[in-house]
Amino acid sequence: MRRPPLTPDRWRALSPYLDEALDVEPGAREAWLSSMALDTRMAQDLRSLLEEHQAAEAGGFLGGVAIDGSRLSPSAATPGQVVGAYRLVSPIGEGGSGMVWRAERCDGRFEGEAAVKLLNLSLVGRSGEERFRREATILARLRHPGIAHLIDAGVTDGGQPYLVLELVEGEPIDSYADARALSVEQRLTLFLDVLDAVAHAHAKLVVHRDIKPANVLVSGGGEVKLLDFGIAQLVTAGTQLDASADTDVGVLTREIRRALTPVYAAPEQIAGGQVTTATDVYALGGLLYVLLAGRHPVAHAAGRSPQALIRAVLEDTPPLLSEAVVDGTVAPDVLEVHAARLGATPARLRRTLRGDLDAIVARALARQPGDRYASVTALADDIRRVLRHEPVAARRDRAGYRLARFARRHVTGLLAATTVVAMAASFTAFHAVRLATERDRAQRASEKAVKVSEVLMSLLTSADPYAIRETPGEPTAVSVLDVSAARIEKELAGDPALRAEMLTLMGRTYRRLAMYGKGQRLLEEALGDARKAFGPTSVPVATALNDLGVLLVDQGRHVEGLRRLEEALAMRRALLGGMHPDLAITLVELGRVYQDHGLGARAASLHREALAIRRSALGEGHRETAVSLNDLGSVLRLEGDLVGADAALQQALAINVRTRGPQHPNTAVTMHDRALVAMSRQDWRAAEPLLREALAIQQRTVGASHPTIAATLNTLSKLEAALGHQRQAVAAVRQAREIVERAFGRDHQLVAIYSLNEAALLVAAGHAAEAEPLVREGLRVRALSPDMVPARRRTLAADDWDVAEARAMLAEILRALGRAREAAALSRAVS
């Protein structure tokens, strides 16, 4: 006897228990029901639902159901028709096994939409019925967020078989990527989601067999969904289909071959060979080719004839991915439009794709299945290696290749290997300019440059972790930088112009590694050499002044740093004019100093000037334009213009993601600053994911102990406190304090700020005894600040403490500890 329909209220009460029961092994469900001590009626309803579920699984959903194709016609389904628990609303399209309709739930259990697939047996016959049954069986095996899942299946009273599937609102993956101008890195990241879904299907012994853009949809939120398992195949033992057999199975195989998409079909599918997981690897290679090159490698043949397409798939070697984006047989404007969608020109896109991605796609598209990746997981591993700048398995293990990957992999730490390459390039450019006016001297210096270049390239080779060396262990950034700096200082002593150029670059690198003492020494030497070589007023002198000023500010020596930066600004204005990109660099740094000290109007003026220069000289979408937008957004927030701040920061984030990638330190900074805007609105829900993602990016890129992370941790501490998470708030700001202590020493002003922030949290939590030494430490460091900007004001960020505030907090602590006399004396001193 059929169980009576459940009321909506009853269904809502049962649904959580049913979800939990379905996670229990079938043989253990009766014991689980007993252990739950449910009331008799609820237990009976659950038992009935579980039996229905198990019967449906055992029967392959549609197994044993008589389907009368003679009663069905192409126009049988109409809007408003009820199919199972759903009412058809409008047709969506045709899938591999029939018509697909948008439908809405109408049985009263709950509201919702779904996709209902109806098999039209009068069109596809018995083989279509078998495909339809198999699709239901296959989808029942697959539960993954990247695969459109099966909700229900059945046959109507009129004999119409149907599947109820998750309704996916989205665009084909290639259209999605192009419409949003996703970069190569963003497309690879999106592609990894596809690989994850396919790998899940393979783990369940399911080969999709028809992977193409139309079957991979992406929602507006960026979630990937793999669709249409209408011609998928279970690869369990004994399921290999014989296309030559004159049986139902043979007919079915031929139907499947007709149903697949020829352009994306693997050679073995075209030739009627064995279908394995390698078949999907081939299709995925074609999909990646489309995402990055804009077209499939055999698309040209598909436009000629079926015979040409078959020959192309079975005989031709696909063009290299990097060559496809500069293909002379394609109209130049088509190539330019595609490259622009990836934020590049055809030539720059070619450089990006050349090498690793060429090799990965070529391996996935190998004609012989055994020459492809052994699994989708192996393909995904190589994609991840590309994103991490690590050696990929698809390329041969060459020492030079490994060396290049090593340098790229450590770029975020600004390792000396990358610096060495930049210096080698700088030698060439520097001497090319000097050659025009000082040919004889430049010739002698060029010989020296060649010598130094050889020394530096030997240092780069020593940085290769695969190289054989007498001293075990991988060289560090510091060791390579130190040796490089020493050789430059010594071997270029007779050429102050070249030495100034190289020492400026080295000093800048030390600063970015937060090694300020070494950086300052080299930058001061570079400034002296530049003045010796070019006189007191020159572009190299202005460059050295700028870098030295930034380093001094980073150390907390604000008056010295400000003086150097203002000198650099005046020199660059005089020498370069009012619209040179180098002028914008100094404007940005000065704006940050003024912003840090509460001079918001002056800071905003400088940032707007820098932004105008960069927009004019570099373009609206340039990554340095994003830097200025970020800085302007930050100062607007401090000035209280939250709408203007968020608009500027959104623009900056979009440019950073497109030009630098989602996993870049600059992208993290912009996310952090957007979180600050949300916090200013007290929108903690919006701020938290931005802030945590920013911190995660910084930890992956610059390292967990880099001082730039301290600011993010300090902001996270404020957020945790606002959410009532006092313990986590204290832990975050304590970590920030420890980082700046290691980087700058205990006398840096950030140590004072973070110590006092931590103390305030401890006081609020009732831990006055722990807070006291922190306040005293903050006051001690505050007393060591002779280098504060004279016109300094407390910032609107409320992220600073003046001495009176800190003393007032100490008086409060003393009172809480029962030391009223000390507190009174301190209060009198404050007032």
C-alpha positions in Angstrom: 0.0 0.0 0.0 1.3 3.4 -0.9 2.3 5.8 1.9 -0.1 8.8 1.9 1.5 12.1 0.8 3.3 14.0 3.4 2.1 17.5 4.4 4.6 20.3 4.1 5.0 20.6 7.8 5.5 16.9 8.1 8.1 17.0 5.4 10.0 19.8 7.1 10.1 17.8 10.3 11.3 14.6 8.6 13.8 16.2 6.1 16.8 16.6 8.6 16.4 13.1 9.9 16.2 11.7 6.3 19.4 13.5 5.3 21.2 12.0 8.2 19.8 8.5 7.6 20.9 8.5 4.0 24.5 9.0 5.2 24.2 5.8 7.2 25.1 2.5 5.4 21.8 0.7 4.4 22.5 -2.3 6.6 22.9 -0.1 9.7 19.9 2.1 9.1 17.4 0.0 11.2 19.8 0.2 14.2 20.2 3.9 13.6 16.4 4.4 13.7 16.2 2.5 17.0 19.0 4.5 18.5 17.3 7.8 17.7 14.3 7.0 20.0 11.9 8.7 17.6 8.1 8.6 18.1 6.4 5.7 16.4 4.9 7.7 13.5 8.1 9.5 12.6 10.0 6.3 12.7 7.5 4.7 10.4 7.5 7.6 7.9 11.3 7.6 7.9 11.4 3.8 7.4 8.9 4.1 4.5 11.0 6.9 2.8 14.2 4.9 3.2 12.6 1.8 1.6 11.4 3.9 -1.3 14.9 5.3 -1.7 16.5 1.9 -1.6 14.0 0.4 -4.0 14.7 3.3 -6.5 18.4 2.7 -6.2 18.1 -1.0 -6.6 16.0 -0.6 -9.7 18.2 1.8 -11.4 15.4 4.4 -10.9 13.6 3.3 -14.1 14.5 -0.4 -14.1 11.5 -2.7 -14.6 9.2 0.2 -15.6 7.2 -0.4 -18.8 7.7 2.5 -21.1 5.3 2.8 -24.0 7.0 4.8 -26.7 4.0 4.6 -29.0 2.0 6.9 -26.7 4.7 9.6 -26.7 5.2 12.4 -29.3 7.6 15.3 -29.7 4.9 17.8 -28.7 3.4 15.8 -25.9 4.8 18.0 -23.1 3.2 21.4 -22.6 3.7 24.3 -20.1 1.6 23.6 -17.0 1.8 19.8 -17.4 2.5 18.1 -14.1 5.4 15.5 -14.2 5.8 13.8 -10.9 6.0 16.4 -8.2 6.8 19.2 -10.7 4.9 21.5 -13.0 6.6 22.3 -16.4 7.2 26.0 -16.9 9.2 26.5 -20.1 11.6 24.4 -22.3 15.3 25.0 -21.7 16.7 22.9 -24.6 17.6 19.4 -25.7 20.1 17.2 -23.8 21.8 14.0 -24.8 18.6 12.0 -24.0 15.7 14.2 -24.5 14.0 17.6 -23.9 14.8 19.6 -20.8 12.2 21.8 -19.1 12.4 24.4 -16.3 9.9 23.2 -13.7 8.6 24.2 -10.3 7.7 22.0 -7.4 3.9 21.7 -6.9 3.3 18.9 -4.4 3.3 21.1 -1.3 6.3 19.5 0.4 8.5 22.5 -0.3 9.0 25.2 -3.0 11.7 25.2 -5.5 12.7 24.9 -9.2 14.4 22.1 -11.0 15.2 20.9 -14.5 13.0 18.1 -15.8 14.4 15.9 -18.6 11.8 14.1 -20.7 12.8 11.2 -22.9 11.1 11.3 -26.3 11.1 7.6 -27.3 9.3 8.2 -30.5 12.4 10.1 -31.8 15.3 8.0 -30.4 13.8 4.5 -30.0 15.0 1.7 -27.8 18.6 2.9 -27.7 17.5 6.3 -26.4 15.5 4.6 -23.7 18.7 2.7 -22.6 20.7 5.9 -22.6 18.0 7.5 -20.4 18.0 4.6 -17.9 21.8 4.6 -17.8 21.9 8.4 -17.2 19.6 7.9 -14.1 21.8 5.1 -12.8 25.0 7.1 -13.3 23.7 10.3 -11.8 22.5 8.4 -8.7 26.2 7.5 -8.1 27.4 11.1 -8.3 27.2 13.5 -5.4 29.5 16.4 -5.8 29.0 20.2 -5.7 30.5 20.5 -9.2 28.0 18.0 -10.7 24.3 18.8 -11.3 22.7 16.2 -9.1 19.7 14.0 -9.6 16.7 14.8 -7.4 14.1 12.3 -8.6 13.2 10.0 -11.5 10.1 8.2 -12.6 7.5 7.5 -15.3 4.3 9.4 -15.6 0.9 7.7 -15.9 1.1 8.3 -19.6 4.3 6.3 -19.9 6.6 9.3 -20.1 10.0 8.6 -18.3 11.6 11.6 -16.7 14.6 12.7 -14.6 14.4 15.6 -12.2 17.7 17.4 -12.0 19.2 20.3 -10.2 18.4 23.5 -12.1 21.7 25.2 -13.0 21.6 28.9 -13.9 24.8 29.8 -15.6 26.8 30.3 -18.8 29.1 27.9 -20.7 32.5 28.2 -19.1 34.2 29.8 -22.2 31.4 32.4 -22.4 31.6 33.1 -18.7 35.4 33.6 -18.8 35.3 35.8 -21.9 32.4 38.0 -20.6 34.3 38.7 -17.4 37.7 39.1 -19.1 39.3 36.5 -16.8 43.1 36.3 -16.9 45.1 33.1 -17.6 45.5 32.5 -13.9 41.8 33.0 -13.2 40.9 30.6 -16.0 43.2 28.0 -14.7 41.7 28.3 -11.3 38.2 27.9 -12.7 39.4 24.9 -14.8 40.6 23.3 -11.6 37.0 23.2 -10.4 36.0 21.3 -13.5 38.8 18.8 -13.0 37.7 18.3 -9.4 34.2 17.4 -10.6 35.4 15.0 -13.3 37.9 13.4 -10.9 34.9 12.6 -8.6 33.0 11.0 -11.5 36.1 8.9 -12.4 36.4 7.8 -8.7 32.8 6.5 -9.1 33.8 4.6 -12.2 32.0 7.0 -14.5 33.4 8.5 -17.8 31.5 11.5 -19.0 32.5 11.1 -22.7 31.0 14.5 -23.8 32.9 17.2 -22.0 32.6 20.5 -23.8 31.8 24.2 -22.9 28.0 23.7 -23.2 28.2 20.9 -20.6 30.2 22.9 -18.1 28.1 25.9 -16.8 29.3 28.5 -14.4 26.9 30.4 -12.2 27.0 34.1 -11.6 28.9 33.4 -8.3 31.6 31.4 -10.1 30.4 27.9 -9.2 31.1 25.2 -11.8 28.5 22.6 -12.7 29.1 19.6 -15.0 26.0 18.7 -16.9 24.5 16.0 -19.2 25.6 12.5 -18.4 23.3 11.3 -21.2 26.1 9.4 -23.0 28.3 8.7 -20.0 29.6 5.2 -19.4 30.2 3.1 -16.3 33.7 1.7 -16.6 33.1 -1.3 -14.4 34.3 -4.7 -15.4 32.4 -6.2 -18.4 30.9 -2.9 -19.6 33.1 -2.4 -22.6 30.8 -1.9 -25.5 31.3 -3.6 -28.9 30.2 -1.3 -31.7 30.4 -4.0 -34.3 28.0 -6.4 -32.6 24.6 -6.7 -34.2 22.9 -6.6 -30.8 21.0 -4.0 -28.7 24.4 -3.2 -27.1 26.0 -2.6 -30.5 23.0 -0.4 -31.6 23.4 1.5 -28.4 27.1 2.1 -28.9 26.4 3.5 -32.4 23.7 5.8 -31.0 26.2 7.0 -28.5 28.8 7.8 -31.2 26.2 9.8 -33.0 25.2 11.7 -29.8 28.7 12.8 -28.9 30.2 16.1 -30.0 32.7 15.4 -32.8 35.0 18.4 -32.3 35.6 17.4 -28.6 35.6 13.6 -29.3 38.9 11.7 -28.6 40.5 9.7 -31.4 39.4 6.5 -29.8 35.8 7.7 -29.8 36.0 8.6 -33.5 37.6 5.3 -34.3 35.3 3.2 -32.2 38.0 2.2 -29.7 37.9 1.6 -26.0 36.6 4.4 -23.9 38.5 5.0 -20.6 39.1 7.9 -18.2 41.8 9.0 -20.7 39.0 9.9 -23.1 37.8 12.6 -20.7 41.4 13.8 -20.2 41.5 14.4 -24.0 38.3 16.4 -23.9 39.5 18.4 -20.9 42.7 19.2 -22.9 40.4 20.5 -25.7 38.4 22.5 -23.2 41.5 24.1 -21.7 42.7 24.9 -25.2 39.4 26.7 -25.9 39.6 28.7 -22.6 43.2 29.9 -23.3 43.4 30.1 -27.1 39.8 31.0 -27.9 39.1 28.0 -30.2 39.4 24.2 -30.3 42.6 22.9 -32.1 40.5 21.1 -34.7 37.8 23.7 -35.1 39.3 24.7 -38.5 38.7 21.2 -39.9 35.1 21.0 -38.5 34.2 23.9 -40.7 35.2 22.0 -43.9 33.6 18.6 -43.8 33.1 15.6 -41.5 35.9 13.7 -43.3 38.3 16.6 -42.7 37.4 16.6 -39.0 38.0 12.9 -38.7 41.4 13.2 -40.4 42.3 16.1 -38.1 41.4 14.2 -34.9 43.0 10.9 -36.0 46.1 12.1 -37.9 47.0 15.8 -37.2 49.1 17.0 -34.3 47.3 19.9 -32.6 49.1 23.3 -33.0 50.9 24.4 -29.9 48.6 26.4 -27.6 51.0 29.4 -27.6 51.1 29.5 -31.4 47.3 29.4 -31.7 47.0 32.9 -30.3 49.3 34.4 -33.0 48.1 32.1 -35.8 48.6 33.8 -39.2 45.6 32.1 -40.7 43.3 33.9 -38.3 42.3 37.5 -38.8 44.5 39.8 -36.6 41.5 41.6 -35.1 40.1 38.2 -33.9 43.4 37.4 -32.2 43.6 40.8 -30.6 40.0 40.6 -29.3 40.7 37.2 -27.7 44.0 38.4 -26.1 42.3 41.5 -24.7 39.7 39.3 -23.0 42.7 37.8 -21.1 44.1 41.2 -20.3 47.0 40.9 -22.8 48.1 41.4 -26.4 48.6 38.4 -28.7 52.4 38.6 -28.2 52.2 38.8 -24.5 49.6 36.1 -24.3 51.9 33.9 -26.4 54.7 34.4 -23.9 52.4 33.5 -21.0 51.2 30.3 -22.6 54.6 29.2 -24.0 56.4 26.4 -22.2 54.5 24.8 -19.3 51.0 25.3 -20.6 52.0 24.3 -24.1 53.3 21.0 -22.6 50.3 20.4 -20.4 47.8 20.8 -23.2 49.9 18.8 -25.6 50.1 15.9 -23.2 46.3 16.0 -22.5 45.6 16.0 -26.2 48.0 13.2 -27.1 46.6 10.9 -29.8 47.4 7.7 -27.9 45.5 7.4 -24.6 48.7 6.0 -22.9 50.6 9.1 -23.7 48.1 11.4 -21.9 48.0 12.1 -18.2 47.3 8.9 -16.3 44.4 10.6 -14.5 42.5 13.8 -14.2 44.1 14.3 -10.8 47.6 14.2 -12.5 46.4 16.9 -14.9 45.1 19.0 -12.0 48.4 18.6 -10.2 50.3 20.1 -13.1 47.8 23.0 -13.3 48.5 23.7 -9.7 52.2 23.6 -10.3 51.8 26.3 -13.0 50.0 28.5 -10.5 52.7 28.0 -7.9 55.5 28.4 -10.5 56.8 24.9 -9.9 58.2 22.5 -12.4 55.4 20.6 -14.2 55.4 16.9 -14.9 54.6 17.4 -18.6 58.0 18.8 -19.3 61.3 17.0 -19.4 63.5 17.3 -16.3 66.0 19.8 -17.6 68.3 21.7 -15.2 67.7 25.0 -17.0 64.0 24.5 -16.8 64.1 23.6 -13.1 66.2 26.7 -12.5 63.8 29.0 -14.1 60.9 27.5 -12.1 62.9 27.9 -8.9 63.3 31.6 -9.6 59.6 32.1 -10.4 58.5 30.1 -7.4 60.3 32.4 -5.0 59.3 35.7 -6.6 56.9 36.5 -3.8 59.7 36.4 -1.3 61.8 38.5 -3.7 64.6 36.0 -3.6 67.9 37.0 -4.9 67.6 34.8 -7.9 64.9 37.1 -9.4 66.9 40.1 -8.4 69.9 38.8 -10.2 68.0 38.4 -13.4 66.7 41.9 -13.1 70.2 43.2 -12.5 71.5 41.4 -15.5 68.9 43.0 -17.7 69.6 46.4 -16.1 73.3 46.1 -17.1 72.3 45.8 -20.7 69.9 48.7 -20.7 72.2 50.9 -18.7 75.1 50.5 -21.0 73.0 50.7 -24.2 72.0 54.3 -23.2 75.6 55.3 -22.3 77.0 53.8 -25.4 75.4 56.6 -27.5 77.3 59.4 -25.9 80.3 57.7 -24.2 81.3 55.0 -26.6 84.8 54.4 -25.4 84.0 54.4 -21.8 80.9 52.4 -22.3 82.9 49.8 -24.1 85.2 49.4 -21.1 82.2 49.3 -18.8 80.5 46.8 -21.0 83.3 44.4 -20.6 83.0 44.9 -16.9 79.3 44.4 -17.1 79.8 41.1 -18.9 82.2 40.0 -16.1 79.7 41.0 -13.4 76.9 39.4 -15.3 78.8 36.1 -15.4 79.3 36.4 -11.6 75.6 37.1 -11.0 74.5 34.3 -13.2 76.8 31.9 -11.3 75.0 33.1 -8.2 71.7 32.3 -9.8 72.9 28.8 -10.6 74.0 28.4 -7.0 70.4 29.1 -6.0 69.1 26.0 -7.9 68.0 23.5 -5.2 68.7 20.7 -7.7 72.3 21.7 -8.2 75.1 19.6 -6.7 77.0 21.5 -4.0 79.5 20.7 -1.4 77.5 22.4 1.4 74.1 20.6 1.8 70.9 22.5 2.1 69.0 25.0 -0.2 70.5 28.5 -0.4 68.4 31.2 1.2 67.4 34.6 -0.2 69.6 36.2 2.3 72.7 34.1 1.5 72.4 34.8 -2.3 71.7 38.5 -1.7 74.6 38.9 0.7 77.1 37.4 -1.7 75.7 39.4 -4.6 75.9 42.7 -2.7 79.4 42.0 -1.6 80.6 41.3 -5.1 78.9 44.4 -6.6 80.4 46.6 -3.9 83.9 45.3 -4.6 84.0 44.5 -8.3 82.2 47.7 -9.4 84.1 50.1 -7.2 85.6 51.7 -10.2 82.3 52.4 -11.9 80.1 54.5 -9.6 77.3 55.0 -12.1 76.8 51.2 -12.6 77.4 50.5 -9.0 74.7 53.1 -8.0 72.3 51.4 -10.3 72.9 47.9 -8.9 73.1 48.9 -5.2 69.8 50.8 -5.5 68.2 47.6 -6.8 69.8 45.5 -4.1 68.8 48.0 -1.3 65.2 48.0 -2.6 65.2 44.2 -2.4 66.5 44.1 1.1 63.8 46.6 2.1 61.0 44.4 0.6 62.5 41.5 2.6 62.2 43.7 5.7 66.0 43.7 6.2 66.2 47.4 6.8 69.7 47.7 8.2 71.4 46.1 5.1 69.0 47.9 2.8 69.8 51.3 4.3 73.6 50.9 4.0 73.4 49.9 0.3 71.0 52.7 -0.5 73.2 55.3 1.2 76.2 54.0 -0.8 74.1 54.1 -4.0 73.1 57.7 -3.3 76.8 58.7 -2.8 77.8 56.8 -6.0 75.0 58.5 -8.0 76.1 62.0 -6.8 79.7 61.1 -7.7 78.8 59.9 -11.2 76.0 62.3 -12.2 76.3 65.4 -9.9 73.9 66.5 -7.1 70.8 66.8 -9.4 70.0 63.8 -11.6 67.5 61.1 -12.2 69.6 58.4 -10.6 70.1 60.6 -7.5 66.3 61.2 -7.3 65.7 57.4 -7.6 68.1 56.7 -4.7 66.6 59.4 -2.6 63.1 58.0 -3.2 64.1 54.5 -2.2 66.0 55.6 0.8 63.1 57.8 2.0 60.7 54.9 1.8 63.0 52.7 3.8 63.4 55.3 6.5 59.7 55.7 6.8 59.3 52.0 7.0 61.7 52.0 10.0 59.6 54.7 11.7 62.2 57.5 11.1 59.5 59.7 9.6 61.2 63.1 9.6 64.3 61.8 7.8 62.2 59.8 5.4 59.9 62.7 4.7 62.8 65.0 4.0 64.4 62.5 1.5 61.0 62.0 -0.3 60.3 65.7 -0.6 63.8 66.2 -2.1 63.2 63.4 -4.5 59.8 64.9 -5.5 61.3 68.3 -6.2 64.1 66.8 -8.3 61.8 64.6 -10.3 59.4 67.5 -11.0 62.3 69.6 -12.3 63.9 66.9 -14.4 61.0 64.8 -15.6 58.1 67.2 -15.9 54.6 67.0 -14.4 53.3 63.8 -16.0 56.1 61.2 -15.7 55.3 57.8 -14.1 58.4 58.1 -11.8 56.9 61.3 -10.4 53.8 59.4 -9.4 56.0 56.9 -7.5 57.2 59.6 -5.1 53.8 61.3 -4.9 52.3 57.9 -3.7 55.0 57.5 -1.1 54.6 61.0 0.2 50.8 60.6 0.2 51.2 57.5 2.4 53.3 59.4 4.9 50.9 62.2 5.2 48.0 59.8 5.4 49.7 57.9 8.2 49.9 61.1 10.2 46.4 62.3 9.8 47.0 64.9 7.0 44.2 63.5 5.0 43.5 66.5 2.7 47.2 66.8 1.7 47.4 63.0 1.2 44.3 62.9 -1.0 45.7 65.7 -3.2 48.9 63.8 -3.8 47.2 60.5 -4.5 44.8 62.2 -7.0 47.8 63.7 -8.8 49.5 60.3 -8.9 46.3 58.7 -10.2 45.9 61.3 -13.0 49.5 60.7 -14.1 49.2 57.0 -14.2 45.9 57.1 -16.0 47.4 59.3 -18.6 50.8 57.7 -19.0 50.0 54.0 -18.3 46.3 53.6 -18.9 43.2 53.1 -16.8 43.7 49.3 -16.5 47.4 49.4 -15.5 48.5 47.7 -12.3 50.2 50.9 -11.1 46.9 52.7 -11.7 45.4 50.2 -9.3 48.0 51.1 -6.7 46.9 54.8 -6.8 43.2 53.8 -6.7 43.9 51.7 -3.7 45.8 54.6 -1.9 43.1 57.1 -2.8 40.4 54.7 -1.5 42.3 54.3 1.8 42.6 58.0 2.4 39.0 58.6 1.5 38.0 56.1 4.1 39.9 57.9 6.7 38.3 61.2 5.6 34.9 59.6 6.1 33.9 59.2 2.4 33.0 55.5 2.5 31.1 55.5 -0.8 34.0 57.1 -2.7 36.5 54.8 -0.9 34.6 51.6 -1.8 34.3 52.7 -5.4 38.0 53.3 -5.8 38.9 50.1 -4.0 36.5 48.0 -6.2 38.2 49.4 -9.3 41.6 48.7 -7.8 40.7 45.1 -6.9 39.3 44.4 -10.4 42.6 45.7 -12.0 44.8 43.8 -9.5 43.0 40.5 -10.1 43.2 41.0 -13.9 46.8 42.1 -14.1 48.5 40.5 -11.1 46.2 37.6 -10.3 44.0 36.7 -7.4 46.9 35.4 -5.3 49.2 38.5 -5.3 50.2 40.6 -2.3 48.7 43.7 -3.9 45.4 42.0 -4.3 45.5 41.1 -0.7 46.2 44.7 0.3 43.1 45.9 -1.6 40.9 43.2 0.0 42.2 44.3 3.4 41.3 47.9 2.7 37.9 47.0 1.4 37.4 45.1 4.7 38.3 48.3 6.5 35.5 50.1 4.6 33.0 47.5 5.6 34.2 47.7 9.2 33.7 51.4 9.1 30.1 50.7 8.3 30.0 48.1 11.0 29.2 45.5 8.3 31.1 42.7 10.0 29.6 40.0 7.8 31.0 41.6 4.7 34.4 42.4 6.3 35.3 39.0 7.7 35.7 37.0 4.5 37.6 39.8 2.8 40.0 40.1 5.7 40.6 36.3 6.1 41.2 35.8 2.4 43.6 38.8 2.4 45.5 37.2 5.3 45.6 33.8 3.6 47.0 35.3 0.4 49.7 37.2 2.3 50.7 34.1 4.2 51.0 32.2 1.0 52.9 34.9 -0.9 55.1 37.0 1.4 55.3 34.5 4.3 53.8 34.4 7.7 56.5 36.5 9.4 56.6 39.4 6.9 55.8 42.8 8.6 53.1 43.6 6.0 51.0 40.8 7.6 51.1 42.6 11.0 48.7 45.3 9.8 46.2 42.7 8.6 46.5 40.8 11.9 45.9 44.1 13.8 42.7 44.7 11.7 41.6 41.1 12.2 42.0 41.7 16.0 39.6 44.6 15.8 37.1 42.5 13.8 37.3 39.6 16.3 36.7 42.1 19.2 33.7 43.6 17.4 32.3 40.1 17.0 32.8 39.4 20.7 35.7 36.9 20.2 38.1 38.4 22.8 40.5 35.5 23.0 41.0 35.5 19.2 41.3 39.3 19.1 44.1 39.2 21.7 45.9 36.4 19.8 45.8 38.2 16.5 47.2 41.5 17.8 49.8 39.7 19.9 51.0 37.9 16.7 51.2 41.3 15.0 53.3 42.8 17.8 55.7 39.8 17.7 56.1 40.1 14.0 57.1 43.8 14.1 59.4 43.3 17.1 61.3 40.7 15.1 61.4 42.9 11.9 62.1 46.3 13.4 63.2 45.8 17.0 61.4 46.6 20.2 61.8 50.4 19.8 59.6 50.8 16.6 56.4 52.8 17.0 54.3 50.0 15.7 55.4 47.9 18.7 54.0 50.7 20.9 50.7 50.8 18.9 50.2 47.0 19.0 51.2 46.7 22.6 48.7 49.3 23.6 46.0 47.7 21.4 46.7 44.3 23.1 46.5 46.0 26.5 43.2 47.6 25.8 41.7 44.2 24.8 43.1 42.6 28.0 41.6 45.4 30.1 38.2 44.9 28.5 38.5 41.1 29.3 39.3 41.8 32.9 43.0 40.9 32.7 44.5 44.1 34.1 47.7 42.4 35.5 48.6 41.1 32.0 47.9 44.5 30.5 50.1 46.6 32.8 53.5 45.6 31.3 52.2 46.1 27.8 51.0 49.7 28.6 54.4 50.5 30.2 56.2 49.1 27.2 54.0 51.2 24.9 54.8 54.3 26.9 58.5 53.6 26.8 58.5 53.3 23.1 56.3 56.4 22.7 58.9 58.3 24.6 61.5 57.3 22.0 59.7 59.0 19.1 61.7 62.1 18.4 61.1 61.4 14.7 57.4 62.0 14.5 56.1 64.4 11.8 55.8 67.9 13.4 52.3 68.5 12.1 51.1 65.1 13.2 47.5 64.6 14.2 45.7 61.5 15.5 44.3 59.6 12.5 40.6 59.0 11.9 41.4 55.3 11.8 41.7 55.5 15.6 44.6 53.1 15.3 47.1 55.2 17.2 47.6 56.2 20.8 48.9 59.5 22.2 50.7 59.5 25.5 47.8 60.9 27.5 45.5 58.1 26.4 48.0 55.5 27.2 48.6 57.0 30.7 44.9 57.2 31.3 44.6 53.5 30.5 47.5 52.7 32.8 45.7 54.6 35.6 42.6 52.6 35.0 44.6 49.4 35.3 46.2 50.5 38.5 42.8 51.2 40.0 41.6 47.8 39.0 44.7 46.2 40.7 44.0 48.1 43.9 46.8 50.6 43.6 44.6 53.7 43.9 47.4 56.0 45.1 49.6 55.3 42.0 46.5 55.7 39.8 45.7 59.1 41.4 49.2 60.4 40.9 49.2 59.3 37.3 45.8 60.9 36.7 47.0 64.2 38.1 50.0 64.0 35.7 47.7 63.3 32.8 45.4 66.2 33.5 
